């Protein structure tokens, strides 16, 4: 269980850091589109569509990383002030009842949608658009798989804490809306 947690967290950490560069690319391409359009009066449908692709990639591929770091929407009415044990119990229930089933349903319900797109190598509806809709729709599967497996990691962390195998419950840094200090930095100050 611990080996899986470490592997999945390392994988999502690397994916998150890599996909973050897409945000920079998206800004640069958007800047280029604006300059081309308003300075040179040139429009580029492929460049405009590439921004949509990058936007989707950024959020869908980065979802597991965001989940690992507690960046997804969470109802903090109870969770924010709860004890670590209560947080672990809430995480177990939430992961088993909501997160894992929704990720699995996303994969299952998108299956035909993506397969049909692959069958015809679906492309843009614009004449000069990007012919990669089929590849873009495949990102739905990647999203579902990454969120599912990071959810398992989250579940295993909570279970290990509840069993007494972990001394501290790993609360993500933004759970209550505030950035938590790095524990190592706090230890060095004391």
Beta strands, then each sheet from edge to edge (+ up, - down):
end
